[in-house]
Structures are given as C-alpha cells and as structure tokens.
Amino acid sequence: MVGLTKVILRLAAGVAVAVAGAGAVSAAESNYPNRAVTWIVPFAVGGPTDAVARTVAQRVATELGQSIIVDNVPGAGGTLGATRAARTKPDGYTLFVGHIGTMAAAPYLFNALNYDPLRDFVPVFRFPDTPMALLVRSDSPFKTASELFEAARKNPEKLTFGTAGVGSSSHLAAEHLAATIKAKFTFVPYKGTGPAMTDLMGGQIDVMLDQTNVALPQVQGGRLKALALTSQSRMPLFPGVPTLTERELPGFLASTWYGIYAPAGTPSVVIDVLREAYLKALADKSFTDGLKNNGIDVLAADQVKPGPFGDFTRSEQAKWQRVIRDAGITPQ
Ligand code: MLT
C-alpha cells in the first residue's frame, strides 16, 4: 500500500512537472517575438526576392514591434538558403522566404535536395505576386520581342540568357520561353537576378527575364529596354510595352510568387502572430499602394493566409512536376 502511494505521488509529481513545462513554453510563445526575427532570402542582395522581402519585412516589423533582419543566403537556385532554413530551430525567430522555385519546382529539378518543401516547412503567409519583363540593354539591336526570337531561332545557343540559377523563377520562365519559341539560348546562372542584371547592363549577357519591381527603375532610367511583359494585360508603369500573350505568344504568362515559410514544428501561436501582423500591413493602403507602384500585384487577404497558401504550394508542386516531366528535363 505504501509502495503504491509512493508510485501515485511520483506520477503526480511527474504530471506537475510536465504541466509546469508546458506553461513555460506557452509563456515564451505568448511573448513572441521578444527579440529580432531573421528572414532568410535565398538570392543575392538587390534582386527581386530581396527587394520584395525587405519591403514586406519593414512593414511587418512595425506591426511586430521587433526588427526583421534579412539574411541573404544565395546559391544553387535558392536551395542552399532553403536547406539552411529547414534546419533552424522552429521557434519563429528564423523564417524562410520561399518561392515558386525553391518550394514548388526544386524537388523535380534536383536529385539530392536536402529538404522537402512540404514536410520541412509550414506556410505562414503569401507575399504579393510579381510578373516579369523581357529585358535587353537599351542599345541592344533588338527593338521587339519578335526580332529577338527570330535571332535566337537562327543562331542556336548564341544569345546568352541570364538567370538566378537552376530552378529559379527567372530560369523556369526562360526555359518555358525557349520551349515555346522553339529556340536555344545559352543560360548563364547567377546567385540572383541582381548580379545578372548588372552583367546585362554591362554587356556581358544579352537578355534576361526579371521581375517588374526591379526592372522598373532600370527601364525608367533608360539603362534597360523592356521588350515585353509576361503579365495578362499591359502595365501602365511600362507605357508602350506589349505583353507576350497579346501578340507573339498567346497564352504565355509567367509570374513569381513567394511568401514566408517557417520550419516544421513552429508553434501555431507564433504562426498566428505573424499572419495577423501581415494582414494588418495589407489593410494599410499606403503599404499596398507602394507595392502596386512598383509593379507588384497585391493579393486578396483570403489568398495570403496559411491554409490557402499551403493548398497553393501543393497545387504548384503538382503543376511543376507535370511541366518538368513533359518538358523532358532530367533532374540534376
Ligand atoms: C528568381 O529568379 O527566382 C529570383 O526571383 C531571383 C532573385 O530574387 O534574385
């Protein structure tokens, strides 16, 4: 009997410790965030992902009352940064800026990917989407997309096409374009389209597809020429620039989506805090107007939440698996 009482007391003590432990974790979570949060951007500084992430980070940081530090970890089409992010502690203090390439196409392009986008991450919120512009230097001999396509068809692999590496959105769109126009380019991979654009302006490469938010200042400043847009309709920010779908390539659309993912195991209360901060930012017209004025499409609030963003990530994985298989691309 005494033995049984001791066992019961020991069990009761164990439960008390467990309850106290659970309470301590909850306290840490309910104070979230009580220090700076890091967002890993898997591309170089100055590129479109970096630019969108920094704009959103600044506004979300205001809502959170803590700084957000952007840590650029570029390489291998963004998969190096994704691998690093997947291995961080799931406490909400390190988050990942994932996109169409790293979270949807990469599993079908790399044989030895060190992370699984769906198993190792949970979606937090989706950023606005950004269409692309087909860009050449302002003194390029090509005045229209048709002229460029004709030259590419006549001279296979002669024209150099800058991308942000295998599986990046600039690479996926470029492969899609090459297949559509039945031409061969020589793809030149960079650690982001920021450095690729520097080389485009410097004359080291001939052409690239980059997102409108970073293309805009260079086109407005006369350093680059936009031959066409990959959006559904023309954009007032790019006066006189046609879309590819309206003339040369009906049905050809391309845009980059991205958003914040947390390592799997991140407490749901943390995800809720981050989502609410972003929804508050989206309700601020000066913030959304600033994005739109940079050529970025602001999505409706119900599309950006974790549930719809998770469904969207899964559907994009299925889409890119199909596209990559149908294009006969062998994973590397
Ligand atoms: C891409 O092409 O996938 C990225 O948007 C590149 C970048 O952000 O530099």
Residues whose N, C-alpha, C, O or C-beta is under 5 A from the ligand:
A	BS01	MLT	F43 A44 G47 P48 T49 D50 A164 S168 S169 S170 H171 G192 T193 G194
